[in-house]
Amino acid sequence: MEEDGKARFERMKGQFIDVCKKYGFYQQIENNRGLYFSFMFKLGKAANKESYEKHPTSPDRLELAKLLRFLWKCKDSEIKLNGTIRKDDNVQIRNGGTIFYLMMCINKALSDASEGFYEDKFDWDYKKHLTIKVFDPDKNVELIEEDNFFVESYTKEELDKIIEYEERELEKKKMANNAKLGKELYFIKYKMFEAGIFTGIKFRDYSFLYDFFAILGRDENFNPDNLKEDSGDVRREKYQKIRPCLDAYDKDQKRKTGDNWEEIFDKRMKEHRKLQNLLKRSKGE
């Protein structure tokens, strides 16, 4: 039976309490009403967020280019394909004609997926449809016809250029995503330091942040299977996942605001808190 939002929240809340107890933070967080509410709000939001299975309908251009380059290298040898789920299942391809046909299919897929982007980007000639020779027995002659499926192949040099470009773009996207995650992580880190719960023990503090994001299901890099693991090596691994996100956000803020962005952030947070306290007093709270 599929979990509803309420059941999902209760499960995530239980996981969060276990994590807090693991690091010795639970009592301090529970006693800080504002901080506790902040964590519960994030858990509730994550628990009730509609999730959809992502089934990409478009092929990955970088994967296609790498696969085609790989096949170029193997076209005069044999290929062995292994699955990641059942490694005992494998297929061997020895026939050169089969490998060539695979290359042509992947080349066509890459051409279709790029929609002329690489030709425009790098000032290349557009890939033309291949021509084939067909023998006409009635006229006893060979006719040249256009193949409406396959197109001219990308060269090895072109594939190298495509892969270099796509890997650079992928790294940019990764940095942008890291900075976005880093913004959320920094806010929690700030609030935990402000409450006196974090004390600068980075392996412990960053492991807590990792576990909380794993519960939220914020990113595939935060594995919920690691919630119960707490060895020194595991904490080091979690630290190494969190630090790039915080570093990316730090770099992004320095570029936008300046080297003193943390001071500005701290000042803004304190001014906001003063305003909140004034509003509470005006309401008699």
FENRA-V212330 format. One record per run of one state. SS is the DSSP state (helix for helix, strand for strand, loop for the rest). FROM is the first residue (numbers start at 1). LEN is the number of residues. Records with the same first field share a line. If there is no record, write none. Layout:
SS: FROM-LEN + FROM-LEN
This chain:
loop: 1-4 + 24-2 + 32-1 + 48-13 + 75-4 + 83-7 + 94-2 + 115-2 + 123-6 + 137-4 + 152-4 + 195-7 + 217-7 + 227-5 + 257-4 + 283-3
helix: 5-19 + 26-6 + 33-15 + 61-14 + 96-19 + 117-6 + 156-39 + 202-15 + 224-3 + 232-25 + 261-22
strand: 79-4 + 90-4 + 129-8 + 141-11
